[in-house]
Amino acid sequence: MISIADEIICYAECVNNSDLLPLITFLIVVSLFLFTFYLKTKTPIHRVISFAGAQLSMVGAIAATFSTMECSRMLTIEVYLAYVLISTGVMLFLPGLYYKILIRRHNARPISEIVDWADDFVNKLANNSQIYYFDSAIPKAFASGKAIFVSVGMLEIFDQQELKAVLAHEAWHLRHNNKTPILRQLSLMTFTKYRPEQELELMADRFAEEIVGKGPLESARAKLI
């Protein structure tokens, strides 16, 4: 196995002499352009798409760079590939299991025990979803895996329309839970910070507003401040 210094030299020489150099350069330029667009645009969906596109371009540049390597048993490549495989496994499979852990941790119960309309309402927005309530005086709700969790405190102070706004917001997250881990995994693979959380929240709010209207959403938000 060659040393790290030798590997750096190998990267430089292999990339410089490779027919893929124009492609690698192009992908890096595209990534920088999309990231700049991400920083300048204010539209949530454009920010998410440009951020994901910048990361995909960088992953492509990394893959193309690795394909040019002619040195055998390179530690950096082996470590990176192991990192990608392990992080991908954790990122893709953990969310599907974590909500079950949360059910036990919070001693959560099906919301149908105390609210008779919530399951039907959410399942029209996100199929095969499950809603649970848990004992906490703090009004809060969150989505994980295939489930939405709502605190007793929220159920006590929110009226039906406000609760529908919250559930619609979380249902949006359930509908996109299969995409969110991919965004996070791209960030891990490119060693960039995962940033679109605010944009995802804004898109979830807009979805809730389309379902129940702006009034209940704003009222629910005011009670959470």
C-alpha positions as CSV (number, residue, x, y, z in Angstrom):
1,M,0.0,0.0,0.0
2,I,1.4,3.4,-1.0
3,S,1.6,6.4,1.3
4,I,-0.8,9.2,1.5
5,A,1.7,11.6,-0.1
6,D,2.2,9.1,-3.0
7,E,-1.6,8.8,-3.3
8,I,-1.9,12.6,-3.7
9,I,0.7,12.6,-6.4
10,C,-1.0,9.7,-8.1
11,Y,-4.3,11.6,-8.1
12,A,-2.7,14.6,-9.7
13,E,-0.9,12.7,-12.3
14,C,-3.7,10.3,-13.2
15,V,-6.3,13.1,-13.4
16,N,-4.0,15.4,-15.4
17,N,-3.2,12.6,-17.9
18,S,-6.8,11.2,-18.1
19,D,-9.2,11.7,-21.0
20,L,-11.8,12.3,-18.2
21,L,-10.2,15.6,-17.2
22,P,-12.7,17.7,-19.2
23,L,-15.6,15.8,-17.7
24,I,-14.3,16.2,-14.1
25,T,-13.7,19.9,-14.7
26,F,-17.2,20.3,-16.2
27,L,-18.8,18.5,-13.2
28,I,-16.9,20.7,-10.7
29,V,-17.9,23.9,-12.6
30,V,-21.6,22.7,-12.7
31,S,-21.5,21.9,-9.0
32,L,-20.1,25.4,-8.2
33,F,-22.7,27.1,-10.4
34,L,-25.6,25.2,-8.8
35,F,-24.3,25.9,-5.3
36,T,-24.0,29.6,-6.2
37,F,-27.6,29.5,-7.5
38,Y,-28.7,27.8,-4.3
39,L,-27.2,30.6,-2.2
40,K,-28.9,33.3,-4.3
41,T,-32.4,31.9,-5.0
42,K,-35.1,32.4,-2.4
43,T,-37.7,29.8,-3.8
44,P,-37.7,26.7,-1.5
45,I,-38.1,24.1,-4.2
46,H,-35.3,25.8,-6.3
47,R,-33.0,25.8,-3.3
48,V,-33.5,22.1,-2.7
49,I,-33.1,21.1,-6.3
50,S,-30.0,23.2,-6.9
51,F,-28.4,22.0,-3.6
52,A,-29.1,18.4,-4.6
53,G,-27.9,19.0,-8.1
54,A,-24.7,20.5,-6.8
55,Q,-24.1,17.5,-4.7
56,L,-24.9,15.0,-7.5
57,S,-22.4,16.8,-9.8
58,M,-19.7,16.6,-7.1
59,V,-20.4,12.9,-6.5
60,G,-20.0,12.5,-10.3
61,A,-16.7,14.3,-10.2
62,I,-15.5,12.2,-7.3
63,A,-16.5,9.0,-9.2
64,A,-14.8,10.1,-12.4
65,T,-11.7,11.0,-10.4
66,F,-11.6,7.6,-8.8
67,S,-12.0,5.9,-12.1
68,T,-8.8,7.5,-13.4
69,M,-6.7,6.0,-10.7
70,E,-4.1,3.6,-11.9
71,C,-2.4,3.1,-8.5
72,S,-3.4,-0.2,-6.7
73,R,-4.6,-0.5,-3.1
74,M,-5.2,3.2,-2.5
75,L,-6.1,3.8,1.1
76,T,-8.1,6.9,0.4
77,I,-10.4,5.1,-2.1
78,E,-10.8,2.1,0.2
79,V,-11.7,4.3,3.2
80,Y,-14.1,6.5,1.1
81,L,-15.9,3.5,-0.3
82,A,-16.3,1.9,3.1
83,Y,-17.6,5.2,4.4
84,V,-20.1,5.5,1.6
85,L,-21.3,1.9,2.0
86,I,-21.7,2.2,5.8
87,S,-23.3,5.6,5.8
88,T,-25.7,4.7,3.0
89,G,-26.8,1.6,4.9
90,V,-27.4,3.6,8.0
91,M,-29.1,6.5,6.2
92,L,-31.5,4.4,4.2
93,F,-32.5,1.7,6.7
94,L,-32.4,3.5,10.0
95,P,-35.4,5.8,9.4
96,G,-37.6,2.7,8.7
97,L,-36.7,1.3,12.1
98,Y,-36.2,4.4,14.2
99,Y,-39.9,5.3,14.4
100,K,-40.5,1.9,16.1
101,I,-37.8,2.8,18.7
102,L,-39.6,6.1,19.2
103,I,-42.9,4.4,19.9
104,R,-41.3,2.4,22.7
105,R,-39.3,5.3,24.0
106,H,-42.3,7.6,24.3
107,N,-44.7,4.9,25.2
108,A,-46.8,6.2,22.3
109,R,-50.3,5.0,21.7
110,P,-52.5,5.1,18.5
111,I,-54.2,8.4,18.2
112,S,-57.4,6.6,17.3
113,E,-57.9,5.9,21.0
114,I,-58.7,9.6,21.6
115,V,-59.2,11.3,18.2
116,D,-61.5,9.4,15.7
117,W,-60.9,11.4,12.5
118,A,-57.1,11.9,12.4
119,D,-56.2,8.5,10.8
120,D,-58.7,9.0,7.9
121,F,-57.5,12.6,7.4
122,V,-53.8,11.7,7.2
123,N,-54.2,8.6,5.2
124,K,-55.9,10.6,2.4
125,L,-52.7,12.6,2.3
126,A,-50.1,9.9,3.0
127,N,-51.0,6.3,2.5
128,N,-50.2,3.6,5.1
129,S,-49.3,6.2,7.7
130,Q,-49.7,5.8,11.4
131,I,-50.4,8.4,14.0
132,Y,-49.4,8.2,17.7
133,Y,-49.8,10.4,20.7
134,F,-47.4,10.6,23.6
135,D,-47.5,12.0,27.1
136,S,-45.9,15.5,27.1
137,A,-47.3,18.8,28.1
138,I,-45.1,20.6,25.5
139,P,-47.1,21.0,22.2
140,K,-45.1,19.4,19.5
141,A,-45.4,17.0,16.6
142,F,-42.9,15.3,14.3
143,A,-42.7,12.6,11.6
144,S,-40.4,9.6,11.5
145,G,-40.4,6.7,9.2
146,K,-44.1,5.9,8.5
147,A,-45.5,7.6,11.7
148,I,-46.5,10.9,13.0
149,F,-46.1,11.7,16.7
150,V,-48.3,14.3,18.4
151,S,-48.0,15.3,22.1
152,V,-50.9,15.4,24.5
153,G,-50.1,19.0,25.1
154,M,-50.8,19.8,21.4
155,L,-54.0,17.8,21.5
156,E,-55.2,19.8,24.5
157,I,-54.6,23.4,23.1
158,F,-55.1,23.0,19.4
159,D,-58.6,23.0,17.8
160,Q,-59.5,20.6,15.1
161,Q,-58.5,22.8,12.2
162,E,-55.2,23.7,13.8
163,L,-54.5,20.1,14.4
164,K,-55.3,19.3,10.8
165,A,-52.8,21.9,9.7
166,V,-50.1,20.3,11.8
167,L,-51.0,16.8,10.6
168,A,-51.0,17.9,7.0
169,H,-47.5,19.5,7.5
170,E,-46.2,16.2,8.9
171,A,-48.0,14.2,6.2
172,W,-46.0,16.1,3.6
173,H,-42.8,14.9,5.4
174,L,-44.1,11.3,5.3
175,R,-44.7,11.6,1.6
176,H,-41.1,12.7,1.1
177,N,-39.3,10.7,3.7
178,N,-37.9,8.5,1.0
179,K,-36.2,11.5,-0.6
180,T,-34.9,13.2,2.5
181,P,-32.4,10.5,3.4
182,I,-31.0,10.7,-0.1
183,L,-30.3,14.4,0.3
184,R,-28.6,13.7,3.6
185,Q,-26.6,10.9,2.1
186,L,-25.4,13.1,-0.8
187,S,-24.2,15.6,1.8
188,L,-22.3,12.9,3.6
189,M,-20.7,11.7,0.4
190,T,-19.6,15.2,-0.6
191,F,-18.7,16.2,2.9
192,T,-21.0,19.2,2.8
193,K,-23.4,20.3,5.5
194,Y,-27.1,19.3,4.9
195,R,-28.8,22.7,4.6
196,P,-32.3,22.5,3.0
197,E,-34.2,21.8,6.3
198,Q,-35.7,25.3,6.3
199,E,-36.8,24.9,2.7
200,L,-38.4,21.5,3.4
201,E,-40.3,23.0,6.3
202,L,-41.6,25.8,4.1
203,M,-42.7,23.4,1.5
204,A,-44.5,21.3,4.1
205,D,-46.2,24.5,5.4
206,R,-47.3,25.4,1.8
207,F,-48.8,21.9,1.5
208,A,-50.7,22.3,4.8
209,E,-51.9,25.7,3.7
210,E,-53.3,24.1,0.5
211,I,-55.2,21.5,2.5
212,V,-56.6,23.5,5.4
213,G,-56.0,27.1,4.6
214,K,-53.7,29.8,5.8
215,G,-55.6,30.8,8.9
216,P,-55.4,27.5,10.8
217,L,-51.7,27.1,9.8
218,E,-50.8,30.6,11.1
219,S,-52.9,30.0,14.3
220,A,-51.1,26.7,14.9
221,R,-47.8,28.3,14.4
222,A,-48.6,31.1,16.8
223,K,-49.4,28.6,19.5
224,L,-46.0,26.9,19.0
225,I,-44.0,30.1,19.5
